[in-house]
Every structure is written in C-alpha cells, then in structure tokens.
Amino acid sequence: MTDRVYPSAKPTTTTTNGTATGATNPPPKSHLYNPNRLPYRPQPTPRRRRSRRRCLCLCCFWSILILAGLLLLAAIAGCVVYVLYNPRRPTFSVTTLKIYQFNLSTTADDTTHLSSTLNLTISAKNPNKKLTYFYDPISITALSNNLEIANGSFPLFTSDPKNITLIRSSLSTSSQVVDADSVKSLRSDLKKKIGLPIKVVMDTKVVMKMENLKSKKVRIRVTCDGIHGVVPKGKSPSIASISDAKCKVDLRIKIWKWTF
C-alpha cells in the first residue's frame, strides 16, 4: 500500500534574501462592503423619444400621401374638364390702325416733345363652344422701339362662345418728353419707306365660366407686333401696314413683387 500525502495546514513560506515571508491572505469580505453605498439599479431605456420619432414619421408619411392624393384628384379633374369642354385660348388680331397725328417738336431748351393720335381696332374671338370669357377694362399701349408713343383703354366686356368682339380705342399722347436717343431712332425710322415699327400691348384680367363653374381672375397680356406706320400728310390719316401683324396671348402670373 502506498502512503497518502496530506497537505500541511501551516502557511507556506518563501525565502527572500535569507528571510522567510508568509503568503498574505486576502482581506475578509467584511472589509469590502460599504454600508453607505447605494445598490446599483439599471436605468430603463427612454421610450418617449422613440415614440415621438414614430409620430413624426407617421405625420410626414400621411401628409405626403394626402398631398399626392389631392394632386392626383386635381389632375383627373383637369383631364375630365379638358375632354368635356376642350378649352382654348382667345385669339386676337389687328383689324385697322390709323395714325391721325404724329408730331415731334423741339423747344428752345432743346427738349423734344411728342404728340400723337392713333385709332386702333382689334378683334377678340372666343373659339370655344361652352366657355365664356369676362374681361376687365383693358389698358392699351402703343410702342415703337420700346418707347411709348400713345396709350388708351377699352371698357369691360363679355365674350360669349363662338363670338367676335371688336375692340375700338383712340390712343393718344400730348407733349410727351422724349430723350435724345429715342428722338434719333424715331426720325431714322420715319425716313424709311415702311415707316416706324409699332407694337400694341394690352393688359387685362379675365374670368372663365363653364356652365356652373367659374374661375378666378387671371392676368393676361396680348402683344401685337409686326405693324408699321408712316406720318400722315395733311388732314387725312395714314393707314398702318398690318399684313405682318401677329398677336399672342400670355398669362401673367404675379408672385409677390415679380410678374411672369
């Protein structure tokens, strides 16, 4: 039988530089415990921020979805109106333009004044079958090389479906001061055989009505270009050339201080 070896209960010693040292035991647990220290409790994760983010995301999602639905409905309604009524813009054309007076006079202080009188007739046609136009008073301006040579107006009127309205207006200006560059340009054009170029600009507002549907007032500008006229001789007016005259209609959209 072999002899069993039992560990000694005495602490082991190590010799360092001839002196024996005993192995140190760890301090008892009672020395590590602090009765004044609060126990650790894990903090719960914040859920309010997550819920707020979810609410914000849901609000954005539904707002975009509702906006897209409204745009889709508006597009469908516009297509239905276009198919049923086939709306078209009104058309304008210059019928006659007579120049009764066009006089440039220079005073002693070398200031040039312009006096003019023109009679204008323009036809406004409504090509639609079920659409009525209601026009506000029209302001009319005659220009030559961006210089205003006469102005006038025309009262409000209604353009019924498939109807033609004649716009007759007398345009004039009296003793209008003209700068030197404009005077030089006008006299140069008056020497030409075809005379000076004239452009007619009309600004107004219009309301469109389709049976029981009625739109808001919309700004429009009618520009008629390609007109040429000469100075009248004697008391008879000169008739301007309108063979190349063309008129276009543009919507005038105003956003704050800008007009497009």
MOTABEL-V572807 format. One line per field, one symbol per residue. ss: DSSP state (H for helix, E for strand, L for the rest). psi: psi as a letter, one per 20 degrees, with the letter a starting at -180 (. if undefined). burial: 1 if it has 9 or more other C-alpha atoms within 8 Angstrom, else 0. Layout:
ss->???
psi->???
burial->???
This chain:
ss->LLLLLLLLLLLLEEEELLEEEELLLLLLHHHLLLLLLLLLLLLLLLLHHHHHHHHHHHHHHHHHHHHHHHHHHHHHHHHHHHHHHLLLLLEEEEEEEEEEEEEEEELLLLLEEEEEEEEEEEEEELLLLLLEEEELLEEEEEEELLEEEEEEEELLEEELLLLEEEEEEEEEEEEEEELHHHHHHHHHHHLLLLLEEEEEEEEEEEEEEELLEELLLEEEEEEEEEEEELLLLLLLLEELELLLLEEEEEEELEELLEEL
psi->qqpqpqqqiqqqqqpokiqpqqppqqqqhhhipohipqqpoppqppihgghgggggggggghghggghgghggggggggggggghmqqqqqqqpgqopohpnppqpahjkppqppqpqpppppopoiqhjpppoprqpppppqoljppiqqarprqrporpkqpppopqoprqplppprgghgggghghhiqhiaqppppppprqqpppndipprrpppqppporkqpqrpqpbipqqpqpjhjpqqqpqqoppodiqp.
burial->00000000000000000000000000000000000000000000000000000000000000000000000000000000110010000111111111111100010000111111111111111111001111111111111100011111110100111111001111111000010001100100110000111111111111111100010001111111111111110000111111001111101100000000
